[in-house]
Amino acid sequence: MSITDRRHGSGSTRTPREADPGTTLPGPPADERATTDDDPLTRVYGRVLDRDPARPAAHPTELAEELRLPLARVESAVSALLDMGLLRRTPERAVLPVAPDEAVQRTLGPLEREMRARRRHMERSREQLMAFMPLYESHLRRLTHLRQTEHVELLTDLRSVREAITELGRTCEREVLTAQPGGGRRAEVLEEAVARDEELLRRGVRMRMLYQHTARFSAGTCAYVERVGRLGAQVRTLDDEFMRLLVFDRTTAVIPVPDDPQAAVLIREPHVVAFMTGAYERLWLEALPFETEWDRQTIMDISDELKQTIIRLLTEGLTDAAIARRLGLSVRSCRRHVADVMSALGAESRFQAGYLLAQQDTPALRA
C-alpha cells in the first residue's frame, strides 16, 4: 500500500493544495522548513505526496513545472528516491509515493538476510575448526611426556614459565599473538604484563590480543587494553571459548599444559607453530574490536551473541558450571542468563528447556 492510499482511504479527494482560499495550511516549524525546503529529494517527495490521488500519477516534467525546478534536478531526485524505495514507477513511467516503512523492508530486507547467512557461515566455519580440537589436545597430552628436545620444552613450574615468556618478549622483533580466554584477567597478572607489553610496543613490535566478550566487563582489563591500545596494540573479543596461547615472531609458541595451571609447553616446531598461527588468524577474523568506551548497540550485540551461545550450549546438555567456564562467566551470572532463557521459553526445568529448544528455531528467542 502506498502512502497515497493510506492518506485518502476515507474517500476524500481534496488535497491541502486545493483548500479554501484564505485557509492557512499547517506546516513544519520554521527551523525545520529551513533545513528541508532546499532539498530536491524532500521537495519532490513532498510534492508527489500532496498530489490529488484522483489525478493521474505525476511525471518528472509535471513535477519540474509545479516545483519550478530544472528538469535535470527533478529527474535526478526522482532517480534517487526510486533507488531509496520511496517512489515506484507506474506502467506509464509516472511515479507514486511509497511509505518509508515499506521502503525500509524492501531496501534493508535483503541486507539483513545476507547478514544472517554470513553468521551461519561463520558458525559452520567455527564448528569445522573446533572439530580438530580433540585431535590437537590428544597431541598436546603426548607432548607433556617429552623431555626438552630441539622443538619442544616442558616447563613444570610457574617461575620457569614467567622467565621464558620474559625472555621471548625481550628477543621478539616483529609480532606477538595472544589468546587469553576466561573473561577478565587478574590484577596481578595485568600488572606484570603491562610493563612488558608497553616495552615491546615502543620497540615497534606488533601485538594482537584475543579475549572473550566477558572481559569487556572487567574494569582492570579495560584499563589495560586502553593503555596498550594507545601504543598500537589491537584487541578483539569472541563469545565462545578458544585455546590459550602466545606466539612470538611466528617461530615460538607457549601453550598451557592440561590440568596443570603452573606448567606450560614451549613449541618451536615450525609446522605446529604454523598450524597454531593459522587457527589464530581465523579466530581473529570472527572477533569484534574491543572498545573501551561502550555504546548501547555494541553492548546489545555482545549480549545477543552471549545469549545465543548459552542457548546452543544448553541444547548440548552442558551444566551451568561448564557453560560458565566456557564463556568466562561467573556461575552466578551464567545461572541468571539461563533463567532468562528458561523464562522466555516458559520452561520450568532444564530438561523441559532443552526439549523446547530442540523443537524450535532458537534465534527467535532474541526478541
N, C-alpha and C positions, 0 to 999 in steps of 0.2 A: 504494500500500500504506500502511495506517495504522500508527501506532506499535504499536497493539494486535496487529496481525497479526505484526509483526516479533518482539515480545517472546514471544509464545506459539506460535511456529511449531513447537515441538517436540511439541506436543500436550498439555502440562501445563495443567491448569485451576486449579491452586492459585495464589492471589494472596498477596502479602505480608500483607494484612489477615486472611487465613484460616490463618496459620501456627499451629503447635502452641502451646498455652498455655505461657507462660513463656519462649518464644523471644524473644530480643532482636533486633529487626529493625535492619539498618544504616540510617543516615540521614545527612543532610548535617551537617557540623560545626556546633557551637553558634553560631558567629558568622554562618554562612550562614542557619541557621534564623531567627535574629533579624531578618534583613533580608527574608525571603521569607514567613514564616508568616502575616503580617498582610495580605498582598496578595491580594485576592479572585481576581484572574486566576490567580495561582500556585496558590492552593488549589483552585480549580475545575478547572484543567487537570490538576493532580496527582491529584485525585480521579477524574477521568474515566480517566486512565491506570491507576489502581490497580484499577479495576473488573474483575471476572472476565469474560473475553471470552465465557464460556458463558452469562452472564446477558444479558437484553435491554439494549439501549443505554439510557443514562440520560436522564431528563427533568429540566429545571431544578427541578421540585418535589421530586424524589427527592434531587437534589444539595443542595438547601437543607436538607432534613431531615438528611441524612448529615453535612453540614458545620456544622449548627446556625447557619445564617446566614439573614438575612431573604431572602425570595424575590426581592424587588426587586433586592438586591445581586447575587444569583446570576444573575438574568436579565440584568442589566447586564454582568456579567463574561462570560457566555456570548455576548452580542451582540458584545462587544469581541474575544473570541477567534475568533468566526466572521469578523469583519472582517479579523483578522490572518491568517486561513487556518489557525489551529492547531486548529480544530474544524470538523466538517462535519455537516450535517443528514442524518438518515435520512428515508425517506418518512413515518415515524410522528412526525416532528418531534423525535425524540430526537437526541442528539449523540454523535459518536465522535471520538477524537483523530486528529490528522494530524501526521506527522513535521515538525519545524521546517525541515529542508532542503527538503521538498516545499512547505511554506508559502512559503519564500523564492522558489522558482521560480514559483509561482502569483502571488505578490504583486508581485515585482520584475521578472519577465519582461516584462510589458507596458511598464514604465517604461524598461527597457533598450532595447527595440525602438524606443520613441519617441525616445530619445536618439540612437540610430543614424540614425533618419530625419532628425532635426534636423541632424545633422552632414553628412549627404548634401546636405540643402537648403543649408546654409552653403557647402559646396564648390561646388555649382552656381552659387550667387549670386556667389561669388568669381570663378569662371571667366567668368561673364557680364560682370562688371565689367572684368576684366583683358583681355577681348576688345577693349575700346576702347583699350587702351594703345598698340598700333601707330599708330592714328589720331592719338592725342594726341601721341605722340613725333614724328610727322611734322609736326604743328602747331608743336611747340617748335623743330624744326630751321629752320622758316621764320622764327620769331621771332628767332633768333640773328643773322639778316642785317639786322635792322632797327636803325636808329639810335634815339636817345632820342626818344620821342613822348609823347603825353599819357597813354597807358596802358601802355606797355612801355619798360623801360630795361635795356640790356645793360651789365653791369659786367664788365670784362675782366680785372681783377686782384684778388688776394685782399684787399689792403688796402682797396680800394673796397667790396668785399663786406662786410667786417667793419664798416666805418664806417656803411654803410647799415643793417645789422642793429642796430647800437648805437643809431642814431637812431630807427629804427622802434620799438625797445623803450622808448626814453625817452619817446616820444609816445603809446605804446599806452595805452588807457584801460580796455578791457574784457576781452579774451581773446587768448591766444596758443595756436595749434595747432602742434605739432611732430611731424614724422615723420622718424625717423633710422634707416634700415636699416643693415645691415652689422655687426651684433654690437656688442661693447663699443667705446666711444669712447676716443680717445687722451687721455692725461692732460692734455696742454697745452690741448686743446680744452675738456675739462671744467673746467679751472681758469679759463679765460676765461669760460665760460658761467655758472658757479655764482654769481658775484657779481652779474652782470646779472639772472639769473633770480630770485635772492633779493630783489633790489630791486623787481622787478616784483610779486612775490607780496606783499611788505609793503605795496605801494600798493593791494592789493586786486584786482589783475589775475588772472583765472582762467588756469590753464595745464594743458594736456593734452599728453602726450608718448607717442608710439608708438615702440617698439623691436622688434627681433627677439628670439625666445626666447634666442638665444645670448648676448645682452647680460647675461642673468642670471648668467652665469659669469664676468663681469668685475668684479674687486674695486673698481676705480675707478668704474665705472658704478654699482655697487650703493651705494657711499658717496655718490655724487652724488644718486641717487634718494632715499636716506634723508634727506639734508639738505633737498632741495626738498619732499619729501613732508611733512616736519614743518610746512611753511608752507602746505600745502594743495594742492600740485601733484598731479595724477593721472597715473599712469604705467601703461601696459599693453604687452603684447608679443604678436607674431604669429609663426607658424612660417615663412611664406614671405616673399619679398622684396616690397617696395612702393616707391612713389615717394618720394624725399626732398623735403621742402618745409617751409616756415614760413608761417603765415598770421597776420597781425596785424589784430585787430578785424574780421575778415572783409571787409576792404577792400583789403589789400595782401598779395600772396604773393611768396615768394622761392623759386625753384627752381633746380636746377643746370643747367649747360649740358652737353649730352652730349659726352664725350671731352675735357672741359677742366675739371679739378678746381679751377682758380684763378678761374673765372668763375661768374657767376650772372645770372639774369634777375629783375627786379622787375616784377610784373604788378599793375596797378591796374584793369584792365578788369573791370567788375562781373560780367559773365556768366561769364567764365573763372574768376574767384575763387570764384564761387558753385558752379561745377562742381567745383573742387578741394575745397571745403569739404564738399560732398555726398559725394564719394568718401571723404574722410577719415572722415566720420561712419559710413559703412558699415563701414570697416575697424575703427573703434573698437568697434562692437557685437560684432565677432567676436573681439576681442583678450581676453587674460587679464590680470587685475591683476598688476602687478609687485610681488611680495612680497620684501622684503629678507631676511626670516627664512624660510628654506626649510623645508618639511615634506616628508616622504617621498612623500606622494600627489601633491603638486604636481610634484615632480621626475619622478615616474613618468609623469604626464600629459604633461608637456612633452617628455620623452624619447620617448614614444609618438608624439606629433604630429610630431616631427622625423624619426623613423624612417619614418612613413607618407609624409611629404613626399619623403624621399630615394627611397623605392620608386617614387613617382609620377614623379619626375624621371628615375630610371633607365629606366623604361619609355618615356620620351620621348627617350631616347638622349643625354642630356646627359653631358659628361665630368665627371670628378671635380672639376676646377678650376672648371667652370661651376656645378656644384652647390654647391661651397664658397662661391663669390661670392654666389650667390643666397640662401643661408641664413646668411651671415655667419659661416661656419666657417673654420678654417684648412684647407688642403688635406690636411694630415696627419690631422686629426680626421675630415674627410669620408671619407678612404680607410678609416679604421678602421670607420666606420659602414657603408660599402659592403661591406667584408669581412665584417662581421657578417651583413648581409643575404644575401650570397652563401653563407655557411656555412649559414644557416638553410634556404636553398633547395637546398643540395647542389650548387651550380653551381661549375664550375672556371674559367669565363671570364665576362666581362661579357656577351658575346653569348649564352651559354647562360643566364645570369641573366635577361636581357631576354626571352628566349623563354619561360622558365619563368614569369616574372611575368605575361606576356601570356596564359598558359594557365590561371592560377588566380586565385582571389579573394584579392587581396593583403592585405586586412585580417586574414586568417587568420594572417599572419606575426607578428602582435602577440604571440602566445604565445612 
